[in-house]
Amino acid sequence: MTSRSSDAVLWFNGRIATCDADMSEFIRGAILTRGDRIEWVGDEGALPEGCDASAIPRHDLQGKWVTPGLIDCHTHLVFAGNRAAEWNRLLNGATYEEIARSGGGILSTVTATRRASESELFDQAASRLECLLQEGVTTVEIKSGYGLTLADERKMLRVARSLAEHYPVTVRTTLLAAHAIPPEFAGRGDDYIYAIVDQWLPTLHDEGLVDAVDVFCERIAFDVTQSEKILSAAVSLGLPTRMHAAQLSSNGACQLAARYRALSCDHLEYASEEDVRTMATAGTAAVLLPTAFLHLREKQLPPVDELRRQGVHMAIASDCNPGSSPSPSLHLAAALATRLFRMTPAEALAGITRNAARACGVAERGVLKAGGVADFVTWNVESLDEIPYWIGRNSCAAVVRSGAVVSGSV
């Protein structure tokens, strides 16, 4: 190996947490990058043969802890308006399901989002994205689902793509047209599904706007039969699938997702032992959304112990959205996962790095490894446990994305 290329950089004097399956650490570690990729990571005293550290640019990590760039694998960042009035109803005892059935919920945000221009949606989404970037997020998944027409779903996905062009972040777009039945299709849920399957999905896929497909399989949204039509259509186009599953009830959504080897099932408060078993067999990740759990004042906990026993990969995400999780903070989600769901600090860290990468289908991210993308974060903490320990404190010191410092200094 040679390290004479002008784009080779050595990052040294760091406490490196690779976040691989063994959660390996190098207490005096170094990372050798070339362009936007990691060429080597390990003990500083064991640089690879042929690496002349004096001949390439060097960055002193100042003894700070270093982790992979964080990944927020479930967000709804692109929307207009807010639902503070509905939040007051929640505080006074109304349930999320009751609000949705009375014409509020997702459909109220649909109205605001349809009225907003692309530039207005971009500005509102950008302010939320900036909060995540300040916390060390380098990859974010963004769902559609507040347009519910072809033109408005396209508008949302275009905004998501535009965010990636204007900010130092990788964006994975997810078509969630099957989020709710729009007013135009009231009482005609099957017709709406056919519109998505026959026209919208192929069109948006051809336009290069869709990286994955999601569906809200729930009694206030779409049943298992309707959801399967969406998953089948996505798979036929070679697109990975995801599923909003078992948030309000246990209806077979997890097992359907597992049959299609979905990347993830998300929420999972009502997931059964059988649901978990089928997810484990399929390699489907569990995305836990503790901020939504808190905001909706839920009582049914997701089966974390069973997920752990079955070896299901547990990710954590902000679920930033106006109705159930008005929080653009992945740090808060990780902190709440340890308090509310009894996840360990190590599980929380894996949940916002390695396992979140799995849920997004971006295996080259979320772990500091040779061949991986050179996205990493340095932290103003004495121990890794502090990352999910602090509530309301941002400990991110610097962010490196694709081998370049984009925030803070190194």
C-alpha positions in Angstrom: 0.0 0.0 0.0 1.2 3.5 -0.7 0.1 6.7 1.1 1.7 9.2 -1.3 -1.5 10.3 -3.0 -2.5 13.9 -2.3 -5.9 12.9 -1.1 -4.6 10.6 1.7 -5.1 12.0 5.2 -4.1 10.6 8.6 -6.4 11.4 11.5 -4.4 10.5 14.7 -4.6 10.7 18.5 -8.2 9.7 18.8 -10.1 7.3 21.0 -11.9 5.4 18.2 -15.2 3.6 18.6 -15.7 1.7 15.4 -19.3 0.7 16.2 -18.8 -2.6 14.5 -20.5 -5.8 15.7 -18.0 -6.1 18.5 -18.1 -2.4 19.4 -14.3 -2.4 19.0 -12.3 0.5 20.4 -8.8 1.8 19.9 -7.8 4.0 22.8 -5.0 5.6 20.9 -6.3 5.1 17.5 -6.0 6.5 14.0 -7.9 6.6 10.8 -6.3 6.7 7.3 -8.6 8.1 4.7 -8.2 8.5 1.0 -10.7 10.8 -0.6 -14.2 10.0 0.7 -13.3 6.5 2.0 -11.6 5.0 4.9 -8.5 3.0 3.9 -7.5 1.8 7.4 -8.5 2.2 11.1 -6.6 0.8 14.1 -4.0 1.5 16.8 -1.9 4.5 16.0 1.3 2.5 16.7 0.4 -0.1 14.1 0.0 2.0 10.9 -0.1 -0.2 7.8 3.1 -1.1 6.0 4.1 1.5 3.5 2.2 4.4 5.3 4.6 7.3 5.8 2.8 9.4 8.2 5.2 12.3 7.7 4.5 12.5 4.0 0.7 13.1 4.2 -1.5 15.7 5.8 -2.3 14.9 9.4 -5.2 15.9 11.7 -4.8 15.7 15.5 -8.1 14.3 17.0 -6.9 15.8 20.4 -7.6 12.6 22.3 -11.4 12.9 21.7 -13.7 10.0 21.3 -14.6 9.4 17.6 -17.6 7.5 16.3 -19.1 7.0 12.9 -21.3 9.8 11.6 -24.8 9.4 13.1 -27.7 8.2 11.0 -31.3 9.2 11.5 -33.0 6.4 9.8 -36.7 7.5 10.2 -37.8 11.1 9.6 -40.6 13.0 8.0 -38.6 16.2 7.8 -40.4 17.7 4.8 -43.8 19.2 5.8 -45.5 22.5 6.3 -47.1 23.9 9.4 -47.5 22.2 12.8 -50.1 20.4 14.9 -49.8 22.2 18.2 -53.6 22.4 18.5 -53.8 18.7 18.3 -51.1 18.4 20.9 -53.4 20.3 23.3 -56.0 17.7 22.5 -53.5 14.9 23.4 -52.8 16.6 26.6 -56.5 16.7 27.4 -56.9 12.9 26.9 -57.6 12.4 23.2 -55.7 9.6 21.5 -53.7 9.8 18.3 -56.3 7.4 16.7 -59.2 9.6 17.8 -57.7 12.7 16.4 -57.0 10.9 13.1 -60.5 9.6 12.8 -62.0 13.1 13.4 -60.2 14.4 10.4 -57.0 15.7 12.0 -53.7 14.0 12.2 -51.8 13.3 9.0 -54.6 14.8 6.8 -54.2 18.2 8.5 -50.6 18.3 7.6 -51.5 17.1 4.1 -53.6 20.3 3.7 -50.7 22.6 4.7 -48.1 20.7 2.7 -50.2 20.8 -0.5 -50.5 24.6 -0.1 -46.8 25.1 0.4 -44.4 25.8 -2.5 -41.2 23.8 -2.9 -39.1 26.7 -1.7 -41.3 27.1 1.4 -41.0 23.4 2.1 -37.3 23.6 1.6 -36.9 26.4 4.0 -38.9 24.8 6.7 -37.2 21.4 6.3 -33.8 23.0 6.2 -34.2 24.5 9.7 -35.0 21.0 11.1 -32.2 19.4 9.2 -29.7 21.9 10.5 -30.6 20.8 14.1 -29.7 17.2 13.2 -26.5 18.2 11.5 -25.3 20.1 14.5 -25.6 16.8 16.5 -23.3 14.9 14.2 -25.9 13.4 11.8 -24.3 12.7 8.4 -27.0 10.5 6.9 -30.8 11.0 7.1 -33.8 9.2 5.7 -36.6 11.4 4.6 -40.1 10.1 3.9 -42.8 11.6 1.7 -46.4 11.0 2.7 -47.9 14.5 3.4 -48.7 15.1 -0.3 -50.9 12.2 -1.2 -51.2 13.2 -4.8 -48.6 12.4 -7.5 -47.6 16.1 -7.9 -47.4 16.7 -4.1 -45.5 13.5 -3.3 -43.1 14.5 -6.1 -42.7 17.9 -4.6 -41.8 16.5 -1.2 -39.2 14.1 -2.7 -37.7 16.8 -4.8 -37.2 18.9 -1.7 -35.5 16.0 0.0 -33.2 15.6 -2.9 -32.5 19.3 -2.9 -31.5 19.3 0.8 -28.7 16.8 0.0 -27.5 19.2 -2.7 -27.3 22.2 -0.3 -26.1 20.6 2.9 -23.3 18.2 3.8 -25.5 15.2 4.4 -26.5 12.0 2.6 -30.3 11.8 2.1 -32.1 8.6 1.5 -35.6 9.2 0.2 -38.6 7.0 1.0 -41.9 7.1 -0.8 -44.7 6.9 1.9 -47.6 7.7 -0.3 -49.5 4.9 1.6 -49.5 7.1 4.7 -53.2 7.9 4.9 -56.2 7.8 2.5 -56.6 11.4 1.1 -60.0 13.1 0.9 -60.2 12.5 -2.8 -60.2 8.8 -2.2 -62.4 8.7 1.0 -64.0 5.3 1.2 -62.0 4.0 -1.7 -58.8 2.8 -0.1 -58.2 0.1 -2.7 -58.5 2.6 -5.6 -55.9 4.7 -3.9 -53.5 1.8 -3.5 -53.9 1.0 -7.2 -53.1 4.6 -8.1 -49.9 4.4 -6.2 -48.9 1.0 -7.5 -50.0 1.5 -11.2 -48.9 5.1 -11.7 -47.2 7.0 -8.9 -44.5 4.6 -7.8 -43.3 3.7 -11.4 -43.3 7.4 -12.4 -41.4 8.6 -9.3 -39.0 5.7 -9.6 -38.3 6.5 -13.2 -37.6 10.1 -12.2 -34.9 8.9 -9.7 -36.7 10.2 -6.7 -37.2 7.0 -4.7 -34.7 5.0 -2.7 -37.1 2.9 -0.8 -40.9 2.4 -0.2 -42.8 2.5 3.1 -46.4 1.9 4.1 -48.3 2.7 7.3 -50.0 -0.7 8.0 -52.5 0.1 10.7 -56.2 0.1 11.4 -56.4 3.9 10.8 -54.4 3.6 7.5 -53.9 0.5 5.4 -54.6 -3.2 6.0 -52.3 -6.1 5.4 -53.7 -6.9 2.0 -53.4 -3.3 0.8 -49.9 -3.1 2.2 -48.8 -6.2 0.4 -49.7 -4.6 -2.9 -47.4 -1.7 -2.1 -44.5 -4.0 -1.0 -45.0 -6.3 -4.0 -44.9 -3.3 -6.4 -41.7 -1.9 -4.8 -39.9 -5.3 -5.0 -40.9 -5.7 -8.6 -39.0 -2.4 -9.3 -36.0 -3.5 -7.3 -36.7 -1.1 -4.5 -36.1 -2.0 -0.8 -39.1 -1.8 1.5 -39.9 -0.6 5.0 -43.0 -0.7 7.2 -44.7 1.4 9.9 -45.8 -1.6 11.9 -47.4 -2.5 15.2 -47.6 1.0 16.5 -51.2 0.9 17.6 -52.1 -2.8 17.2 -50.8 -6.2 16.3 -52.2 -7.0 12.8 -49.6 -9.1 11.0 -47.7 -6.1 9.6 -44.4 -7.3 10.9 -44.8 -10.8 9.5 -45.8 -9.3 6.1 -42.7 -7.1 6.1 -40.5 -10.0 7.0 -41.9 -12.1 4.1 -40.7 -9.3 1.8 -37.4 -9.0 3.7 -38.1 -5.4 4.4 -35.2 -3.3 5.7 -37.0 -2.4 8.8 -40.2 -2.4 10.8 -40.7 0.8 12.7 -42.5 1.6 16.0 -43.3 -1.9 17.2 -45.0 -1.2 20.4 -47.5 -4.0 19.8 -45.1 -6.5 18.1 -45.6 -10.0 19.3 -43.1 -12.8 19.9 -43.9 -14.3 16.6 -43.4 -10.9 14.9 -40.0 -10.6 16.4 -39.1 -14.2 15.4 -40.0 -13.6 11.8 -38.1 -10.3 11.7 -35.0 -12.0 13.1 -35.2 -14.7 10.5 -35.6 -12.2 7.7 -32.8 -9.9 8.9 -35.3 -7.0 9.2 -34.2 -4.3 11.6 -36.3 -2.9 14.4 -36.5 0.9 14.4 -37.6 2.2 17.8 -39.0 5.7 18.0 -39.0 6.8 21.7 -39.8 10.4 21.1 -43.1 9.5 19.5 -43.8 7.1 22.3 -43.2 10.0 24.8 -45.2 12.6 22.9 -48.2 10.4 22.4 -48.0 9.3 26.1 -48.1 5.7 25.1 -48.1 2.9 27.7 -47.4 -0.2 25.6 -43.6 -0.6 25.4 -41.9 -2.2 22.4 -40.6 -5.7 23.2 -37.0 -4.7 23.6 -36.1 -7.8 25.7 -37.5 -10.1 23.0 -35.8 -8.2 20.2 -32.6 -8.6 22.2 -33.1 -12.3 22.7 -33.9 -12.9 19.1 -30.9 -10.9 17.9 -32.9 -8.4 16.0 -30.8 -5.3 15.1 -32.3 -2.4 17.0 -32.0 1.1 15.5 -33.2 4.4 17.0 -34.5 7.4 15.1 -36.0 10.8 15.8 -39.2 10.2 13.7 -39.2 14.0 13.4 -42.8 14.9 12.3 -45.4 17.4 13.2 -47.9 15.1 14.8 -46.3 12.4 16.9 -42.6 13.5 17.3 -42.0 17.2 16.9 -38.3 16.8 17.7 -35.4 17.2 15.3 -33.0 15.6 17.7 -31.4 12.2 17.4 -29.6 12.8 20.7 -32.9 13.1 22.5 -34.2 9.9 20.9 -31.1 8.0 22.0 -31.4 9.4 25.5 -35.0 8.5 25.7 -34.4 5.0 24.4 -32.2 4.3 27.4 -34.7 5.7 29.9 -38.0 4.6 28.4 -37.1 1.4 26.7 -34.2 0.3 29.0 -31.7 0.0 26.2 -28.0 0.1 27.3 -25.8 3.0 26.3 -23.9 0.7 23.9 -27.2 -0.4 22.3 -28.2 3.2 21.9 -24.9 4.1 20.2 -25.2 1.1 17.9 -28.8 2.1 17.3 -27.8 5.5 15.8 -24.9 4.2 13.8 -24.4 0.6 12.7 -28.0 -0.6 13.1 -29.5 2.7 11.7 -27.3 2.1 8.6 -28.9 -1.4 8.3 -32.4 0.1 8.5 -31.5 2.6 5.7 -29.8 0.0 3.5 -26.5 1.9 3.6 -24.0 -0.8 4.7 -21.0 1.3 3.8 -21.9 3.8 6.6 -22.4 3.5 10.4 -19.1 1.7 11.0 -15.6 2.9 10.9 -14.0 0.2 8.7 -11.7 -0.1 5.7 -13.7 0.6 2.6 -16.4 2.4 4.4 -17.4 6.0 3.9 -15.2 8.5 5.8 -18.0 10.0 7.9 -17.2 10.4 11.5 -17.7 12.7 14.6 -15.5 13.8 17.5 -17.1 14.3 20.9 -16.6 16.5 23.9 -17.2 13.6 26.3 -15.0 11.5 28.7 -16.9 8.2 27.9 -19.1 7.0 25.2 -21.9 6.5 27.7 -22.2 10.3 27.8 -23.6 10.4 24.3 -27.0 9.1 25.4 -26.5 10.2 29.0 -26.9 13.9 28.5 -30.4 15.3 27.9 -30.6 18.6 26.0 -26.8 18.9 25.7 -25.1 18.7 22.4 -21.6 17.1 22.9 -20.7 17.0 19.2 -17.2 18.7 18.7 -16.6 18.2 15.0 -18.0 16.4 12.0 -16.1 14.9 9.1 -18.1 13.9 6.1 -16.7 12.1 3.1 -13.2 12.8 4.4 -13.6 16.6 4.8 -14.3 18.6 8.0 -17.7 20.2 7.6 -18.3 21.4 11.2 -16.1 22.3 14.1 -12.3 21.9 13.9 -9.9 19.0 13.9 
